[in-house]
């Protein structure tokens, strides 16, 4: 993938896939802005994503949908993290793909579980984290693999991931 060909690069992946970490590094490498989904949703809504999730699943997902549309209003170039729930809203996924390059940062379920349990609070992770991640993975992985412009193995070292994105397959 050549990111210069399309000035908007959208990183999508399940929580723990590295969207924020990779996104910030990629934006630095491309000398452009990084837009974090959790931070921007909090700014737009006035509430953290954890608070939005506590208010109910549809509440958070409504704000995630608004965020996807908001991304198209921002000046390019940019790199942006996209919530994985977008995989369940085909029109948003299609809209993003047509307005930029959509990269799926793919990790296996066990890697995601390990990462999210050692990280900051995450919406939807009450109870059995392994079962929650496995369910999200089962619902979203196939859609993301088939709809993304490129699938990136996000379990590899970040330098390899960046080289794969910037250098192309």
Helices and strands as residue ranges (DSSP letters): G 3-5, E 8-12, H 19-30, E 33-35, H 37-45, H 49-54, H 57-71, E 78-82, G 84-88, H 90-99, E 101-106, H 109-117, H 129-147, E 150-153, H 158-167
